[in-house]
């Protein structure tokens, strides 16, 4: 994908300074075009457009980890002949409060104050994706990549319990084991945007992902920070933790029920990860078995094959090393393209 990039930062929301996307497109000689299977077509032809969208990690609260954390990986991908990517977008979203980065609510502007609570984070991600789809017209021909809690958000974007709406209530109604949800549109999107995504991604790549909130807390009982950042993002109700955990929700409420058109999942994890244990990988792999076994729902005129694939990719390095050096994160994305080629879905 070696080419001179055009980079810009765009705003997808009106409520916070973090509602921005760092977008890289090709040079002016190929402006408005996306790499496709055999030839080039304009971005308005959604059938074969190719783009990559990245969601950064940081435990839903770290203001030092931003959309720019993908810059090194992006540089590696641009120099690689293995990645037919015509656009890259790195999404920023509203963050929860961080004890090490306090803000004074009396002197901080409302659009700079970090106090997001679920579903604010996933609202922003879907609003950003809807903005990108409206602007570049790539439809479902994109790969959604997430690191750590960014991987949580990537899978939440296609979960049946969350897709296209948000949980804005979690009440008992006489049964503590059953959450109650109210459907509402994406209220943080600017007026021209649709209330939901027009199409879900072809593939999701989760790197060092958090997929089960309760299990993550239980795996680190002596470290208060795990409960603190989960509480900070989702509140103290552990039933809600389960309801938004991609590895906990299966069937119609999980990825299987929400991601009907999906084709590929890549789960990348390092045995040297000091923050997210390998149990997260195992639980997500197990949760995806029903999704993998079912055929994808795609238009008859597009493809004859409807198979799906879940691939586990061992990577190396500490938790943040994959994006700090960029090499392992880039390798995971390159691997996803290799898998898509084998499936007949990439040039």
Secondary structure, DSSP 4 states (H G I P E B T S, - for coil): --S--EEEEEE-BSS-TT-EEEEEE--GGGTTEE--SSS-EETT-TTS--EEEEE--STTT-TTS-GGGGHHHHHHHHT-TT---SEEEEE-------TTS---TTTS-TTT-----TTHHHHHHHHHHHHHHHHH--TT-EEEEEETHHHHHHHHTT-TTTTTS-------TT-TTS--------TTB-TTS-SS-S---SEEEEES----HHHHHHHTTT-HHHHHHHHHHH-S-HHHHHHH-TTT--GGGSHHHH-TT--EEEEEEETT-SSS-HHHHHHHHHHTHHHHHSPP---TTT-S----EEEEEEE-S-TTHHHHT-HHHHHHHHHHHHHHHHTT---
